[in-house]
Amino acid sequence: MTFSSATAGTEPEEWTADARFERLPSGVLDLAGIEHVVVLAAHPDDESLGAGGLLSRAARTGLRVTVMVATDGEASHPSSPTHTAERLAELRRGELRRAVGVLSPTASVELLGHPDGRLAEHEEDLVVALVGIVGDGRRTLLAAPWRHDGHPDHEAAGRAAAATAARTGADLLEYPIWFWHWARPSDAPWDRFRALHLDDVDLTARADAQAQHRSQVEPLSDRPGDEVLLREDFLRHFAGDQEVYVADAPSDGALDELHAGHDDPWGADSRWYEIRKRDLLLAALPRAEFHHGLEVGSSTGALAADLANRCHHLLVIDAGDHAVAAASSRLKSLDHVRVEQRVVPSEWPDPPDQGFDLIVLSEVGYFLSPRDLDDVVDDVRATLASDGVLVLCHWRHPIVGWPLDGPGVHERVVEADVRPVVARYVDRDFELLVLCADGELPDPQEGS
């Protein structure tokens, strides 16, 4: 999308005249059950324009508030004869702190300092920082610029927030900014719009916060290149008594992109770590054969190919297009193996009549949000056969960019008491747990 802030866009009255604008649902904007509000801005001023009312309401409700700003906005006036990029960055950081002080005086402010105009190059760094702030997101609301706002930095910030929400389980709302300028009501996703209705206190705080961004709402000087960036007609989009958000689903394509770019992204067929880990897992299985096995998170299907030798029927699932394609290709000659694309926990497979007597979760638990991991544990409990075996195997080092790690995953599953732990192997790099009912272990005298 190409547009210019210097030219007239869609008038605010064209939006408010649409009858749908006054009938927008509130969605999660009552903040019920929320303890932490995180507002991500691509540049200083985004937070006040797009989420100023939310920040005011959260502060008045007594919630913990964090404002994270990805860039210093130093490229706002590239032709300025009076202000260098460094001077603009200093100005805009100060304006940001004053604006947040108006909206939410006790908020934490995180300034990341990524380059203005090139945020897409630092998108994964932004995700890592956001995940570190959000953590277990079950009582967190994350608000960020909309992924389809038309500005590349806003869209990069939106994608990073969407990935963070998927990884942490936070509620996600996205706020349009430049969309109001270049789009028309016929372009709007009305079914996904949500409104926060503002009272006089919120309206005053938001207006005062917007005014703190003087380098944007006033000219830097009367010389060419120092013109006002946010014109009065544009600012009127953010003066009404409701703040509009888009409720799009979280999305994280990082693992699928990894598989798209590499035939063997984890080195499953070449690294000694991977080969040794599989051999130990197979040796730890307490029975020679299983009727119905389930592997969650197949990647390229290397472990599934080995499990297929121990299972009469094996279901292999993964969420990613490219992982499923790779596993399907590897396992296509095995008639007793099915490979399916499923997102867990929402698409957990129906079990056979007696349940799965083997479920394997290997190197996948920490790629779930904490909420989703708990739901997966419940699904395992519900679908594991009474004599079933659950195997957990995970890397023990930090997982950068996700809130969980291998020890944390194993601790949660063990505490859930799905089955007792009957075997454990641990070394510097990974831990392997076998869980099943003690009475279901094979008799060591059998076959002697």
C-alpha angles and dihedrals in degrees: 000000000000120000139143127230088209094066129069115266135184110326115243089234090063088062098043092046090063107098091221090064092070095047100057116138120236097227111180092344093108084078092223110166093008119128102167129039116196117189117192119200126187090207136008107277096036089092093054096042100043105025107016093116092049091051091050093047093047092051093049090049090056097245125150108257131198124183115197119189117194100198136019092235091237094151095062093106106027093168097045112141092197107041129053120211088255092053092048091050090053092048094048094048089054092047090050093053092048092048093050089047089059094047102037114003096190097045121127112237121208117191111192099182099214114164115279111244094018103069093126088069089061100039097121091048087054091051091051091051093047094048089051090055097043102039110162098015101192093115097029131103114205117197121187142155113290118267090231100043094122097241115102095221092047091050092048090051090049093052091049091051092048090053091046092052090050092050098043104031093238120155109254132212125169125206123213118220114159090026088077088056102049103025132074129219089261088063095054126111092227094172090060099042117112125188133214108203111217128212125209093273093054092044093052093047092049093049091047091049093050089051090057089069092078095158088063105036096041132043116265087224139328092269125104111270093034097079121141111274102200106049124204093253090054094047091055087072086070100044102076127106095256133057115215126216135177117235101209121161119261114257134189119181098170098110094043090049089051091055091044091057100042132044090210106019097174097037090245093158098040113029117091089217091061096043093047092046092054092048091052092047092051092047090051094058105112095217133049094224139027129194102213121016130184125196116191114205106019100183104183094344099252095134092039090058089059095041088053088070090060101041130070088205125016129187114198120191137182135165098225127087095218096044091051091049091051094047092046091053093049095047101035094111093056108089094189093057124083123192116200136175108235135155112218138248092015094051101035107159124251110253126235116261095277095033130248110309091198128037120175124195106182123169092337109090096082092054088067125082114250090253093049092048090055090050091049089053088053090050091050090051091050097047105034112105118244088253092036128135124222118200124195122188123170143160111257100212126091116288103219114219098018127086097227133062134193098269089047092052092050092046091054094049094046092048089052088063095218089156133340118271107250099171136023133182120182134172136157094289111031145012126218122198129185116198126188140124111288091232091059096063113111120260106255089216094059112115094013 
